[in-house]
Amino acid sequence: MFGRFGFIYPKVKRREGRQEDLGQLDLVTPFGKAFLKAEEYPAQQECFLRSLSLEQIEAPDDLGFFSPLRWILAVMLELEKRTGSSEISRIEFCLWGHTTNPSYKVSEVVDSILDLRRRRKDAPAKRRFDAAEIKKHGEDYSHENKNFTDYGDMNMRYLRISGVVQRKGRGLIIVPAKHLLAEQLAKDTATRRPIMDVYRELCNGAALPTDNLDTAKALLSNMESQLKANHILYDLSDRPLNTVAEINIARQYLEKLWMDTDEMKYASEQSNQWQEISDYMSLLVDGGGKKIDNDDEDNGIEVPKEETPVYLEWTLWRAALAMGALTNHPSEVRGFRLDSDFLPVSTAGGGQGDLYWEYQDFTILTEVTMSRSSRQEAMEGEPVRRHVSDAVLKYGEKNIPVYGLFVAIKIDTNTAETFRHGIWYTKDDAKQRLDILPLPLEQFQSFFVSLFQSNEPAKPQKVKQLIENCEAVRDKMQAPEWKQYISDEVIR
């Protein structure tokens, strides 16, 4: 995939040309170096978009090569023309999205999608209907039928990192702020250019419609119109807008402003989403999986098994937003990155805590891990105490107490023993006694749910009180007893 995105020189097949005419296999390309310098997520997203917009996949019937992103956008825009919405559901994508290409007519693909949609709407059992449709499609397919959905989920993730489409249910929809760009990209879905020419452009950074001055101006103007329509204030008066680069930087600034505003709205909605947050915790306790409501895949939730660490951070972030009263911006609470529909992209970077819950008169630094063995103490004991110590020094300047909350699927007794003592020495050899509460996710879930079921006021203060109550008795107990006391205190 590094080669596919042009971050390293891809392998050139003999029928395509000579490797030496492109570049040394697996060597980082100029575009790869540009990607490494892209520090903000919008800039990284644009790199992915440049790669995905290139026609690299061979099409049948001697049509040359096509870009799956451009093809899917063409299908989604035709859907929007017919129905008023660009939304394509998961089952529609799996059967008529990533299984088609420019050898099909866009209109006929959309006919098939709408036919599937009508028949599915009338079906009393949606999952049974989906299974039957997949089986029917599998009659002309030589591999396992599960590939329709397994590869469908993967391919939708690839398309989402372009930033042009985002999740809608378990399907896709065109991002409103990128609609004009989507229209530009969908104009051409296939090319007959020699693949070596495509590879050269890929490895040096593919062109986008935004590289054209008039298009860049139009996209910026469109973005401004959408911000005004959504009553989002902005000011570009101090920014130069003469070159394509300056205009695109201004547009990316507005996109980030919009996302920050949307994140505040998203945060305010979480108190009404506490049941879903709890459902995600249940999936994480089980090591990942799906929860389907009302026999309908489109309305279910999922934690991919290979992405449980980042979903654990994301779920605890949502829990903090749901409890409310935070004084820092939602983006400052988390250390991980989000995509355009507020799903996690990666775990928090090193050298800092996972989550910083800041309140008016105290702060809770939350650390999470999926590890559960005796290695847990070796991996987490030192960094967690160091991060809490750093926070104590930082917030201590404002006389704000800091508490540590360590959440894992299972708490190893050796980890509990380390946090029971909670001793850390600063660089100046000053001794600190840290308040760090180790809590299994299932117990945190129970406590979290009880706050909403009983409509408890001042929810963050209840977490602080739980930590203080458990820390008050730690010197009187050994680790196994302390773990049991914590468990009892959670349900008290």
N, C-alpha and C positions, 0 to 999 in steps of 0.2 A: 504493500500500500504506500510506502514511502516513495517508491518508484512511480506508482500510479498518480500520486499527487505532485510529482516533479521535485520532491525534496532531495532525492538522490537520483543519479542517472539510472533509468530503467534498463532492463536487459533487452537488447535488440535481437530479434529473431533473424535467422539467416535470410529469409525471404524478404525481410523489411529493409536490410541494409547492413552496414558495418558498424560494430560497436565503437571503434576508434573515431568514426565520423561524428559521433554524438558526444561521447565522454566516457571516462573510465567507470565501469560498472560499480555501483554502490557509492561512488564518490559524491559528497554533498555538492549540489548544484548552486549556481548564483541565486536561483529562486529559493532554494533551501536556506541559504544564508539570509535572505530577505525575511523569510518566515521566522527565523530565530530572533531577528531584531524587532519583530512585531510584538510589543509588550501588552497592548490593550486587546481585549477580546474582539472588538469590531475589526481591528486591523488583521487579526489572525483569521477571522471569519472571511474577510475579503480574500485572503490567500487561498483558503479552501474553495471559495467561489470561483476564483480564477482557474483553479485546477478542474473543478467539476464542470465548468462551462465548455471545456475543450472536448472535441469529438474524438474519443480514443477507442470506443467499443466498435468492433467490426459488425456492420449490419449485413443481413442476408440480401440476396438478389442483386449483388454487385452495386449496392447503394453507397459504398464507401464506409465511413465511420460516423458514429453518432454519439451525442452526449445524453446520457439518461436524464440528467437534470433538465436540459432544454426540452427533451421529449415529454417528460412528465408535466412540465410547466405548460406546454402546448395542450396537453390533455385537460389539465385543470382549468385553463382559461376557457376552453371550449365548454367544459362543465358549467363554468360560471355564466357563460353566454346563454346556455340553455336553461339553467335553474336559478341563477342569481347568486350562487355561491360556488367558490372554487374548491370546496371541501371534497376530499376523496377519502372514504372510510378505509379501515384496515383490510377488510375482506375484498373490497373493490381494488385496492392497490395490489394485493397479493395475487389476484386472479387476472386483472386487466391492466395493471400498472407496470410492474417490473417484468412482466412476461411478454410485453409488446415492445415494438420499436418502429422506426419510420417506414418499414415495409408494410405496415398497416396504415389505413387511413384514420386520421384523428377522429373524424365524424363517426366512423364505424366502431371505434373503441368506445367512444362516449355512448353510442347506442347500446352497446353491450353492458356498460356500467349502469345505465339507467334502467335497462331491463332487469339486471340483477337486483338493483335497488328496489324496484317495484315488487318483484317476487319475494324478496326478503322481508319487505314491510308486511306482507300478508302472511308470512310464515309464523305459526304459533310458537315454534321452538327454534330460536335463532342459531344456536350452536349446532343443532342437528342439521339445519338447512346449510350452514357453512360447510360442515363436514361432507355433506352430499355433493355440494358444488365442487369442493376440492377433489373429491374422488372422481367426479366426472371429468374435470380437467386433467387429472392424473392418467386417464386412459391413453392420452397421447404423449405421455411423459415417461422417460425410461428410468428415472430415479425415484427416491422416496417422496411420497406426497407431502410429508412434513416440511419439505424444502420450500413449498409455496409460502408458508408463514414464517419459517425460521429465517430464510433469506429476505423475505419481505420486511420483517422487523429490522434486520441489519441494514438493508438498502434504504429504508426510511430514515435511519439514523445518519447515514452518509449524506442524504439529501438535506437533512435539517442543519447540518453544520455549515451549509452554504449561507444560512441566514435569510434565504429568500422564502423558504417555507417553514412552518412551525407545526407543532402537534395540535390536533383538534380531536379530542377523545383519544383514540388510539390510531387515528389516521393523520391526514395532513391538510393544511390550508395555506394559501399564499399569505405572507405577512403583509398587512395593509400598507405599511410604510415602504414596502419593496415592490408594490404592485406594478408601477411603471417600469422598473428594472426587469421584472418578470416578463412583461410584454415584449421588451426589447430582446431578451434572451430567447424567447420562444419563437422569434421570427425565423431562425435557422436552426434546424434540429440535426442535420446531417451534412457531411462534406466529403468531397472526393479528393481532397488534398492527400499527397503521399504522407504516410504515417511518420516518416522521419522529419518532415516539416512540422508536424504536430508536436513531436517529441522535443524539437528544438525550441519551439515556442513555450511548451510546458516547462522546460528546465530553466527558461529565462524569465518566466512570468507571462502568462497569457493575457491578451488584451481583453478588456471589458467595455461595455457601452459607456461606463463612467469615465473612460479615458478620453472620450470625445467632449470638447468644451461645451457644445450646445446641449448634449445629453446630460452632462454634469450639472449645468445650470438648471435644466428642466427638473432633474431629480431633486436638487436643493429646493427649488421653488415648490415642488410637490410636497416635500417634507415640511416646509414652513406652513403650507396650507393645512396639512394634517395636524400639526401642533396647534394651530389657531383653532381648528375645529374642535379639538379636545381641550381647549382652554389651558394650554401649557405655555407659560411665559418663557421667552428666550430673548437674547440680545446678541446680534452679530455685528453691531456697529463698530466694534474695535478690531474686527477681523478683516484682513485683506482678502478680496474675492476676485482676483484678477486671473489667476492661472487655474488649470484643471486640478492640480494638487491642492491649492488653497481652498477651492470650492469643495472638493471631496473631504478634506479635513473638517471643514465647517459642517458638512452634512453628517459625518460620523459623530461630531460633537452633539448635534441635534438628536441623532439616533440614541446616543448614550443618555442624554437628558430625558428623552421619552421613556427609555427603559428604566431609568431611576424613578421616574414618576409612576410608571406602571408597577414597579416593585413596591412602592409605598401603598398603592392600591391593593396589590396582592397581599401585602402584610396585614392590611386592615381586614381582609376577608378570612384570615386564618382562624379566628376565634369561632367562626361558624363551620370550620372544616375539621374540628377536633376528632370527630369520629373517623374520618378518612386518615388523619395522621396516625391514629391508634391502629388502624388497619395496616398501614405501612410498617408499624412497629411489629405487628404480628408476623408479617411476611419476613421481616429481618430476623426475628427470633428463629424462624424456620429455615433460615439460610437463603431466602429469596423465593420467588415464585409469583403466582398470579392469584388475584381474587376477582371473580367474575360475578357481577350483580345481575339478577333477572335474566339469566341465561343469555346475556348479550355481551360478546367480547368487546364491543366498542365502548362500553361503559365500565369496564373493569380497570383495575390498577395492577401494576407489575413492578417487581424489583428483579432486574436481571441478576442471575446468580454471580456473574463475573463483575458486577458493579455494586455489590453490597456495601463495601466501605464508604463510597461516596454517597450512597443513598442513606446510610446511617447518619452521616453528618447533616445531610439535607433534611432528614426527618426531624432531628433534634433542633435544627434551625427553625423549621416550621412550628415545632412545639413552643419554642421561645416566642415566636411571633404571635401564636395563638394566646399565650398567657398575657401578652400585652405589657404596657408600662415601660417599654424600652426607651432609653433616651438617645441611643445611637441609631443611625440610619440602618435599615435592614441589610444593606450591602456591607456595612461596617461590622455587623454581627458575625458574618460568615467569612471564612478564609478561602472557600472554594468558589469556582466560577459557575455561572448559570448560562443556559442557552436562552433563546428568545422567548420560550414558553416556560421559563422558570424551572426547568429540570437541570440537575447537576451535570457539569461537564467533567470536573476533576476534583480530587480531594484537596484539602488545604495544603499550601506549601509548607516546607520545613522551616524551623526556626521560630515558629509562633504557635499559639494555641489554635484549636480547631474553631471554637465559637466564643465570642465575647458578649455576654449578656450584661449590658450596662443599664443600671437603674439609678434613680435619683440619689440614693444614699448607700449603695453597695454594688458590687460587680460579681458575677459568677462566670468564671472561666471554665468552659465545658470541653472536655476531651473525650473522644469516642474511639473505640477499636472493635474490630471483629474477632481479634485473637482471643482465645479462651484457654490455652494450655499453660503449662508452667513457664513457657517462654514469655508469657504476657508480662511478668514482672521485669524481665530483662529488657524487653522492648519498650515498655511504657513507664516503668518506675522512675527512671532518670529524666526523660524529656518532660513528663507531666509535671514533676516537681519543679523542674527548671522554669517551665513556662508560667506556672503559678507564682513562683518566686519573682520572676521578671514583672509580672502583673502587680504583685504586692508593692514592688519598688516604684512602678509607674503610677499607680493610683494612690499610693501612700502619700505622694506629694500633695494630693488634694484631700487627704484624710478620709479616703473612701476605702472601707474594708473589702478584701477580695476573698472569695470562696472558690474552691475547686470542686467540680463535679465530674467524676470519671464514670462513663457509661460503657459497658461492654455486654456482649451476649451472655457471658458468664464471668464472674469475678473469681480469679484464682486466689486461693488463701494467701499465698506469698505476696501477691499484689496488695491485698487488703492489709497485710502486716506492714508493708512499706508505707502505705498511706496512713495507717493507724499511728505510726510514729510521726510521719510528716516532717521529718527534719531535713533542712537544706542549709548549706553554708554559701553565702554570697562570695563574690570575688575578693571582698575585703575581710573574709572570714567571720562575717557577722552571722550568728546563728538565728535561723528562722524556724518557727513552728507553724507549719502550713495546715490549713483546714481543707482537706480533700476527702470528699465522700465517694467511695466506690459503690456503684449501684448497677446491678444487672438490668438490662433493658426491660425485661418483663416486669420488674418491680417499678422501674420508672414509669412504664406504661400504666400500671395499676394506679400509681399515685397521680399521674397526669389525668387519667380518665375520671378519677374521684373528684378532682378539682372542678370539672365541668358538670358531672352528674349532680353534685351537691350545690352547684352554682356558687362555689366559694369565691368571696371577694378577695382582692389583693393576692392573686395567685403567685406572683414571684416571691412575695414575702413568706408564703407557705413553703416554698422550696428552701429559702434561706433558713426558716425555722427548722425544717427537717435536718438540714446540714448541721445546724448548731446543736440540736438535740442529740444527734448521733456523735458529734465530736465531744460533747460534754462527758461522755462515759467511756471514751476510748482507752483511757489510762487504767481503768478498772478491769479491763477484759483482755483476753488473748484474741487473736484474729478470728478463730472460728466462732467464738462467742459474740464478738463484735458484729460479724456478718449476720448472725441470727438476730441480734438486737436491731440492726438496720432493717431487716426484713419485717420484724414485728412493728417497728416504728412506722414503716410505710403504710401498713394496713390499719394502724391505730386510729 
